[in-house]
């Protein structure tokens, strides 16, 4: 079968058969950040009901707005926000990524620690992704703000969710581009829980690859 043009949304972020140098990364805040985080967590334990309600009402993915019940003074909160903005990416492993056609489907091949992503196959006709766990369906696109953990970025996301009497399996995959346009982004997560909420397996991965 001849090479076909890569389907959207993948074609918006990667060129077919091009090998991209990439990194499995994590986000690390500056030294000393945890002292503020520990205070917030201690405060949350004192009044978990209030903390849950306050968190649910706040914008997801970004630091909570100031409140005296967070356990921080206004000065400490300002320093907490300042340090959060100074967080940096830390490389865990260097890998390579490549978009390639697999019959009528497409997949992103990832070496090393990201090999599990290589098992996912995108069906252009249905717009879904086939996973060993089941069919991942397209959900709302990502439009993350600068203060979210991975910074500003936009992309497409798919999700698989299966719930039974024994527990649940949740799988997510996303591909996108950083706000400055310099990096492509791959995000993957697989979470298995029992019916009582105990985590059996939790794997998450963030991969960045240079676009320029």
C-alpha positions in Angstrom: 0.0 0.0 0.0 1.4 3.4 -1.0 2.0 6.1 1.5 -1.1 8.2 2.3 -1.2 11.8 3.6 -1.3 11.8 7.4 -4.7 12.4 8.8 -5.7 15.3 11.1 -5.2 16.0 13.9 -1.8 14.1 13.7 -0.7 16.0 10.6 -1.0 19.2 12.6 1.8 18.1 14.8 4.0 15.5 13.1 5.3 14.7 9.6 4.9 11.1 8.5 8.1 8.9 8.9 10.1 11.8 10.3 12.1 10.7 13.4 11.8 13.3 16.1 14.3 13.5 19.0 12.2 13.5 22.2 12.3 13.4 25.9 10.2 11.7 28.6 9.8 14.5 31.1 8.4 15.5 34.5 7.8 19.0 35.9 9.9 20.1 38.9 9.2 23.2 41.0 12.1 25.1 42.6 13.7 23.9 45.8 11.7 25.0 48.8 8.3 24.8 47.0 7.3 21.7 49.0 7.3 23.6 52.3 4.3 25.6 51.0 2.6 22.6 49.5 3.0 20.7 52.8 1.1 23.5 54.6 -1.7 23.4 52.1 -2.0 19.6 52.4 -2.0 19.8 56.2 -4.7 22.4 56.1 -6.8 20.2 53.7 -6.6 17.3 56.2 -8.0 19.5 58.9 -11.2 20.2 56.9 -11.3 17.8 54.0 -15.0 18.6 53.2 -14.3 22.3 52.8 -11.1 21.7 50.8 -12.9 19.4 48.4 -15.8 21.9 47.9 -13.3 24.8 47.4 -11.2 22.7 44.9 -14.3 21.7 42.9 -15.4 25.3 42.5 -12.0 26.5 41.4 -10.5 26.3 37.9 -8.9 22.8 37.4 -5.3 22.3 36.7 -4.0 25.6 38.2 -3.1 26.7 41.7 -6.0 27.4 44.0 -7.0 31.0 44.5 -6.0 32.5 47.9 -8.0 31.7 50.9 -7.0 31.9 54.6 -8.0 28.3 55.1 -5.3 27.1 52.7 -2.9 27.5 55.7 -0.7 30.1 54.0 -0.3 33.8 54.8 -0.8 36.2 51.9 3.0 36.6 51.7 3.6 32.9 51.7 0.9 32.5 49.0 2.6 35.1 46.8 5.8 33.2 47.2 4.1 29.9 46.5 2.7 31.3 43.2 6.0 32.8 42.3 7.8 29.5 42.7 5.1 27.6 40.8 5.7 29.9 37.8 9.4 29.1 38.0 8.9 25.3 37.6 10.9 23.5 34.9 10.9 20.4 32.8 13.3 17.7 33.9 14.3 15.0 31.4 13.8 11.4 32.6 14.8 9.6 29.4 15.7 10.5 25.9 13.6 8.7 23.3 12.5 9.0 19.6 9.0 9.4 18.1 7.7 8.8 14.6 4.3 9.0 13.0 3.8 6.1 10.5 1.1 4.4 8.6 0.0 0.9 9.6 -2.3 -0.4 6.9 -5.4 1.8 7.0 -4.4 3.1 10.4 -1.8 5.3 11.9 0.3 5.2 15.0 3.0 7.1 16.8 6.0 4.9 17.4 7.9 5.8 20.6 11.1 4.1 21.7 12.2 3.3 25.3 9.9 4.1 28.1 7.2 5.3 25.8 6.8 2.0 23.9 3.3 1.4 25.2 2.1 4.4 23.1 3.2 2.5 20.0 0.4 0.0 20.6 -2.2 2.7 20.0 -3.6 2.8 16.4 -5.6 5.7 15.0 -8.5 4.9 12.7 -9.0 8.0 10.3 -12.5 6.8 9.2 -13.9 6.6 12.7 -11.7 9.2 14.4 -11.0 6.8 17.2 -7.9 5.1 18.6 -7.6 1.3 19.1 -6.0 0.3 22.3 -5.4 -3.2 23.7 -7.9 -2.1 26.4 -10.6 -1.0 24.0 -11.7 1.9 21.7 -10.6 5.4 22.8 -13.0 8.1 21.7 -12.2 11.7 20.9 -13.1 14.1 23.7 -12.9 17.9 24.1 -9.7 19.4 22.8 -7.1 20.6 25.3 -6.5 24.3 25.6 -4.3 24.6 28.7 -3.4 27.9 30.3 0.2 28.9 31.2 -0.3 28.1 34.9 -1.3 24.5 34.4 1.3 22.0 35.3 2.7 21.6 31.7 2.3 25.2 30.8 0.3 26.6 27.9 -0.5 24.0 25.2 -3.2 22.9 22.8 -4.0 19.5 21.4 -6.4 16.7 20.7 -7.4 14.0 23.3 -8.9 10.6 23.3 -10.3 8.6 26.2 -11.3 5.0 27.1 -13.3 4.2 30.2 -14.6 0.9 31.3 -16.5 0.4 34.6 -17.5 -3.0 35.9 -18.5 -4.5 39.3 -14.9 -5.3 39.9 -13.5 -1.8 39.2 -12.6 0.6 36.4 -10.0 1.2 33.7 -9.3 4.7 32.4 -6.9 5.4 29.5 -6.1 8.8 28.0 -3.9 9.8 25.1 -3.3 13.3 23.8 -1.1 15.0 21.1 -0.5 18.7 20.8 1.8 21.6 20.7 3.3 23.9 23.3 2.1 27.5 23.4 5.4 28.9 22.1 5.2 26.4 19.1 8.6 25.0 19.9 7.6 21.5 21.1 5.2 18.8 20.2 3.5 17.1 23.2 2.4 13.5 23.8 0.5 12.6 27.0 -0.5 9.2 28.1 -2.1 7.8 31.2 -3.5 4.4 32.2 -5.3 4.0 35.5 -6.9 0.9 37.0 -8.9 1.0 40.2 -10.9 -1.5 42.3 -14.6 -1.0 42.9 -13.7 0.5 46.3 -11.3 3.0 44.7 -8.0 1.3 45.5 -5.4 2.0 42.8 -4.1 -1.1 41.2 -2.1 0.5 38.4 -1.3 4.1 37.6 1.1 5.0 34.7 1.4 8.5 33.3 3.9 9.8 30.8 4.7 13.2 29.2 6.9 13.3 26.1 8.1 16.5 24.4 9.7 16.6 21.0 11.4 19.6 19.3 9.5 21.1 16.3 12.1 23.7 15.4 
